[in-house]
């Protein structure tokens, strides 16, 4: 098992090329699930856990890994399946999301697969809004379900969207601002929208980078000045069909769109995102999700750009 992630650190150059690599695993039964390798630190046999009084039912306990205490979340239980056994026969995937480290208990890890975002699709509408998927794809004719980790963490850890000083954010003439949001996670979209509603910002929401780009091009084809229509584009990085880096590149390469202000907003952590933000000419990168920090960075950027 130690060998499966030996090359993870070398794989980050895929980001920004509309490609990603997923780590596939199983919970109960034969269904394959996956998460982005870029968020994985290592995979280990499940160690002995220390129980947490009054914890969420999917949080199975705390593991001590290299002198660090990490919560272990049973992914099967978190998505409504039968809980997995806490046993060395099962594995934990140690990950970093939104600046926090946690481990996910799984039954088995399969392999890493290199994919193009175009091959990754939004879940079919028939699965309903209460599912735990951000996307689906096929590998060797098998359906792979990509887990919406942000939704799981929101349900287990909770979210704080309250702004202590929610002053309306208007332009210099006192007009209401409109932003375009692109994010494949329903939870993340709602977090951004509900935060911005507190400062009287109007939001148009899309679920993929391609959907956002198509909308912008449609407006431009109709003769609309998109930089006047949308004072800011806030885009996730990981999205089906087109990632946020590629969306930014496409916007900057279109003379009708290139003046848009763009903020990349992602649960991907690390300084790598800062360099990629500069490479694709986005205006700012901010990690998910702290409501006060998001609003503060938005105000700073729009002041710099002379919008407010």
C-alpha angles and dihedrals in degrees: 000000000000090000097057094078100033091111099040094106090055094054100069091092087077089071109096095029093084088255134112140175123231130203108222122209143161131236113176121351127348101312114121120224130182147191131192113279089218089072095048121098100177146325122236141169109268108270127206110290132215112223121239116218114236092001123153110280092246092055103088098185146284126303124201108220118176091338093310123114112224129181114236117216121197102226093196092055091043092060095043102266128125109289118258123240117259095234140130085246088072127061139229123218109208111212142171119223127167091353095305130105121224137154127232120213112224135167099232140352116223114185147297118269129194113221142170115240088233089069091055115085137190114261113270113264089239091076089067132225096286096067124115098229132107094182147349133218140167127246118183089346091304122121113241119197116209110215122235095227092174090062092049093049091046091055094045102037098025128222135257112208097159116125114207093205106030101176116170112262110219134158123261091275092051095255122147115256126231124208132189114225123198117186133134094210115087090206093052093047091051092047091055095042095048091047093050093046087064090063094043097253118151114225132203109196132209129177102215139030090244092053090051092048093047090051092050093048091048090054090047091050087055090055096255118147097233094194088059093042095050116032090189140016113209110193135181115224101222112059137140117264096005130024125219094256091055091045089054092048091050091050093049091049093054113080090209093055106028096099094062117120109238130196119184112213117186147152087227106110135205141061090282089082092058092057092045090049089057093044094056092037099242113159099231145356122214127176121232136286131010114112096205092048092048093053092044092053091046091053091047093050096046091047089052090050093048095243096121 
